[in-house]
């Protein structure tokens, strides 16, 4: 298959897209994405990653229809001429088309004002889907099952005793397991409709305004502290994942919650219990990711690594694990300040 082209048999299923010029688009790692200059305007066409079945498009159709009915800007599925929501490619991988929302995405938060605007948009999204009645067809089982990811690290330590990095991973894992014992179980929190992957690159901006959320394959039910903990883990670590030392930016954290609270607080959302669990959600996500990266360091199964900086996947993932552990420690040190920000922005 030509990675730079959409197969003709896929485009032929859409009258407005057949034989139209197109090019690779975006920097996402999961779905292969193209921008097609359709006869009625630009359209995004994607070949889905193997972890996503075609039925995920039924979830996207239901949620985006609900968002549109509430007045939110959102990409919408473009149906084939016969009404289908996706096309099965020659390799049995699904392709789909989405309306193109013009905007700019960023790999990291640029300023507190940037974070505040992102927080406002995410709050609008959460309030809009709060009354959604939908049973998800595509379910990511155990996506934030922290106990499962910790068990995966234990299994990796047992399965790879002779690995060159085993000693370094084991020493860090022992500290990680000890801290995990002190974290509360957030699975008792209500399962709410969630985006599922609120990294800042999934927020589209236009003239400094956050206009919509993209990459909707991760839609599903999740506890609010974990949904927002994952967002803030990404937003408040300006150094990214490929660093040895990472710290939480308290100013970004506070600004994001100020924006979120501006929209959500009048609606008494989230509950006080959920709000008070937010810092625990952030800490849990950091620890969970550290466990996943350390397990990958031994199993060497992560889908990519920077060969210009590291000799193999193991070394790259060990660095990622150390970075998330450092971020967890930074959250622990800043906990009083972070919790005060939560109370100011969301407390009732």
N, C-alpha and C positions, 0 to 999 in steps of 0.2 A: 504493500500500500504506500502511496505517495503521501508522506506526512504533511506536505505543503498544500494539498488539494483535498477538496471534498469529493468523494466519488460521485460520478454523474448520476448513478442510479438513486442516490440519496436526494440530490437537488431536483431530479426529475419528478419527485413526489410533490413538489411545491411549484405551482404554476408561475408564481411571481419570482421564484429564485432560479429556475432552470436556466442553465447556460449563462448565468450572471457572474461578473467578476467577484472574486473574493480573496481574502488573505488571512494569514494567521493573526490572531488578536489576543492581547493580554499576556500575562506571565504566569497564570495558574498552573499548578503541577498536576491536578487531578484530571480535568476534562480537556480534551484537545479542542480549542476554541477558534472559530473563524468569524470574521465580519463579512457578510455578503451584501453587496450593493443591489438589493432587490428592486424590482420595478416600482414598488410602492414605497421604497425607502429602505434604509439599512436594517438588516436582521442578523442576529447572532445565531450561529449554528454550531452545535457541539457534538462531539463523539464522547460518550460517557466513559468514565473510568470503570474498570471491571467490577469494582465494589458496588456500583449502582446498577440496579435493574431498571428496565424501562418503566416499571410501575411507579418509580419515584416521580415521574411526570404527572401522574394522577394527583399526587399530593400537592405538587406545585400548582397545578390547575385549580384545585380547591382553595388553597390558601391565598393565592394571588387574586382570585375572583373575589374573595372576602375582603382582602386589602383594598382592592379597587372600589368595592362598594362603600368603603369607609373613607374614600377620597385620598388614599395614599398612592404615591407613584410607585410602580413595581413593574418589573419585566413580566410579560404574560406569554404563555406557550402559544406558538403559532401552529395551528393544526395543518396536517397534510390536506391535499385536495379531497381525499376521501374521509376526512374527519379524524384520522388517527393522530395521537399525541406524539408518537415517535416512529422512527423507521429502524428496522433491524438491518444492520450492515451485513456485508458478505461474510464477515467474521463473527456474526451473531452478537456484535456489540451495538447497543442502541445509539441512534443519532436523534437529535431534537433541534427545533428552532424556537427562538425566543425573541420577543420584541426588543429592540435595541434602545436602551436608555442612555442618552448622552451624558457624560460626566467624567470626572477624573478620580482615580483611586490612588492611594498612597500606601507605601509599605510600612510607614510608622507615623505616629501622631506628631504633628508639627509644632503644636503649642497648646496651652490650656484652652484657648478659645476654640481650637480645632476639636479638642476632646469634649468640650461643652456642647458643641453642635452635634457631634456623634451621639452623645448621651441623649439629647433631645429626640433624635430620630429613632433610636432604639426604644425609648419610652413610647413613642407614638406607635411603633410596631407592636410592642407588647400589649398596649391598651386595645389596639385594633383587633388583635386575635384572641383577646380574653374571652369573647363570647362565641368563638368559632366552634361549631359542632362538626368534627371530622375524625374518622378513624384512619390512621395512617396505613398505607399499603406497604411502604418501604420503611422498615424499622431497623435502626442501627443498634443491635442488641449489645448492651454492656458498654456503651460508648464512654460513660463516666462511672463505670463500676470500679471504684478505687480498689476494693478488695481483690477484684479479678486481676487488675494490673500489678498489684503487689505480689499476688500469687505467681504471675508471669515472671516477675523478677526472681523470685525464689526458685522457680523451675529452671530459669536460665542459669542460675548459679550452680544448680545441681547437674544440669545437662552438659555444661562446658567447663569442667574443672581444670582442664589443661590449657585453656585459652590464655593468650599472652597478657590479656588485660584483667584476668580473673581477680588477682590480688587487689588491684586498685578499685575495681567495681565492688568487690565484697566489702572492703573497708567503708566505702561510701554508703552501700546498701544497709549496713548495720545501723548507721546513724539514721538513715531514712526510715527503716522499720520502727525504730524507737520513737521517732516523732509521729509516725502514723498512728501509734497506739493512743496518742493524746488528742487526736482530731475527733470531733463529733461525727456521728453518722447522719449525713444529710439526706439519706434516702427516704426519711420520714416526711420530708417537706412535700407540699403539693406538686404534682407533675403538671406543668403549664406548657402551653404551646410556645415553642422556642425556635429561634433561628438555628442554633446549634453550632455555629462557627463564626462568632462575631469579631474576628480579627479585623483590624482597621482597613485592610485592603478590600474587604467585602462591603465597605460603605462608599457609595458614590457621592462625590461633592460637585457642586456647580456654583461658581462665584462665592466660595466660602460657606455655602449652605449645604448641609447633608441632605440629599434628595431621595435616596432609596438604598435598600439593602439588596445585594446580589449574591450569587452562589447559593441557591436555595435547596440544593440536594440534601442538606443536613437538617431540614425542617423535621420537627418531631416534638415529643413531650419530654420535658426536663425540669428539674427543680430550678427555681429562679436564682438561688445563690450560686449554683454551678454554671448556669448560663452567663450570668454577669461576672462571676469569678473568672471564667475563661476569657471574656472580653477584656476585663481589666488586667489580667495577667499579660495579655498581648499589648494593650494600649499603654500600660504604665512601665513597660520595660523597653526603653528607647534603644537599648543596645542590641535587641534581637536575641535569637536563640543560639547563635554561633559565637558565643563568648564564654570565657571562663568565669567571669564575675558579672552578675546582673543585679540591679537594684530596682526597687519600686519607686517610682516618681510620685511623691505624695501630692504635688501640685496638680499633676495630670489626673490622679485619682479623684481629688476633690472637685476639680472642674467638671469631669465626666459625670459625677454624681449630682452636681449642681444642675447641669443640663437635664439629666434624667428626672430629678425631683421637680424641676420647674413644670414638666409635663405630667408626671405621674402622681405627684403628691396631692393635687386637688381631687384626684379620683381615688384617694386612699389606697394606692397601689405602690409597692407590694404590701403584704401584711407586715406588722411590726416584727413578728418572729422571723420572717424571711429576711427583712432588712438587717436585723441584728446578726444573722448568720452569714452575711456577705463576706466578711473578712475570712471566716472559716472556709467559705467556698473558694475564695482566691487562694488561700494556703493549700487547700486540698488539690486544686488543679495543678499548682506548682509541684507538689509532691508526686501526684499521679504522672505528670509528664516526665519528671526525673526518673521515676521507676520504669516508664516505657523506654526512654532513651538508654538507660543502663542495660535493660534486657536486650535491646537491639545491639548494644555494643558487643555483647557476647555472642548473640545469634547471628550478627552481621546480615540482617535481613532488611534493613531500611532501604527504601527504593532508590536513594541517591546519596551521593556524598561529594564533597569538594576535593577532587583529586589533586588540585593545585596546592592545597594546604595540608592534606592528610594522606597517609600511605594506604588507608583502607577505611571501610565504613565504621569499624570498631572505634578507631581513634576519634572520628568525627562525632559519633554518638556519645562517646564518653565525655567529650567537651560539652555537648548539649545537656547531658545529665548533670554535669557539674554546674552549668549555668542555671538550670532550673532549681537545683539545690541551693545555690547562692541566692536566687530570687526568693525562695521559701524563707531562708534565714533573714533576708531583708524585710519581708512582710512581718515576720515575728518581731523584729526590732521596732518596726514602725507601727505595730498594732494599735497602741493607744491613740496615735494621731489619726490612723485610718478609721478607727471606730468612731472617733469624734466627728470626722467628716461625714460618715454614714448618718449619724444622729442629726447633724445639722441639715443635711440634704433630704433625708427620708423619714426622720423620726417623727412620731406623733404621740 
